[in-house]
Amino acid sequence: MPQIKPQYIVQKLDGKRKRTVAAPSKKGGFDYKEVEEPAGYMVFFPSGSSIRVRTDDELQRLGFDSPANLVDMESGEIVGSMKDMSFHTMTNFLPDAEKESSIIETATE
């Protein structure tokens, strides 16, 4: 039986995150400061890995702003698209720890 999974799942994160920004110093070296920014998005992959994407622009640049294709994990073949799936069906693809508290959100503009 083929194992069908989405190429990726995008989850919008709540709240804000602190990030350290380095700027060149006139004395040499760097000056560091912490800035607060929106938490961004988590992108989950079928292999179990994930990445955090900081901004909407970066999400679009990486190509995660549209519905994912469905892939047969045995052959690597694209077998469909998630754009035609219901919200309930999409939640079945989330990692177990995320199922109860997550909202799947893909940016479409």
N, C-alpha and C positions, 0 to 999 in steps of 0.2 A: 504494500500500500504506500503510495507516495506521501511524503511529508511536505505539506504546503505551508509556507510561512511568508509574511510580508518582508520586503527588503529592509524596511525600517518602520519604527513607530515613533512619532514625535509627541512628547508630553511637555506642556507648558508648566514651568515651575512657578510657585507662588513666592512672593516676598522679594527681598533684595539680598545681594551678596557684596562682601567687601573684596576689593581687588587692589593689589599693590602696583603702583605705576612708578616707573623709573624715568627720570629726566636728567640729561647731562648737567653737571654743575659747572659754574664758571671757574671754580677752584680746581677742577679735575674730579674725576669720578662721577658719581651719580647722587642725585637727591631722590629720596623715596617718599611717597605719600600714599595713603590709603583712600580710595574713592569708593562710594557706594553706587551700585548699579542694579538694574532689574536682574532677577535671577536667571532669566533666559529660558532655555529649553533643554530637555534631555532627549537624545536620540538613541533608541535601543535597536540593536541589530540581532538577527536570528542566531548568530554564533554565541550570544550572551554578552558581548562587549557593548559599551555605550560611550557616548561623548556628550559633553555639555556644549551647547552653542549659545553664545552670549547675546546676540542681537537678531532682530528680524532680517536685517540686511545680510548677515552672515548665513542665516538659515536659507535664504533665497539663493545666495551665491553657491552654497553647497548642494542645492537642488532638493532640499528636504521640505519645500513649501508646497508640494503637490502630493496627492495621494500616491502611496507606494504601490509598486507592482507586487504580485504574489509570485513566489518562486518555489519550484520543486527542489527541495534541499538535496535530493539524491542526484539529479541530473544538472541542476543549475539553470534549468529552462524557466522562462517567464511564462506563467500559465493564466494570468488574469490581473485584475487591478482591484485595489481596495476602494476605489471611488464608488463602486456599486454595492458596497457592504453596509449593513446596518451597524449602528453604534454598539449594540449588544454583541454582535459577531466580532467586531474589532476588539472589544475588551478581552475576549478569549485569547488574544495574542500577547497581552501584557505579561511581564514577569509576575509570578504568584504574589510577591510582596507588594506589588503595585495595584493589584486588581481592586481592592476595596476602597482605596483612597484616591484613585487617579481619574483624571479626565483626559481623554485623548483629544488633541487639538492639532489640526494642521492649518497653517496660515494660508488662506486663499484670498487673493486680492485681484 
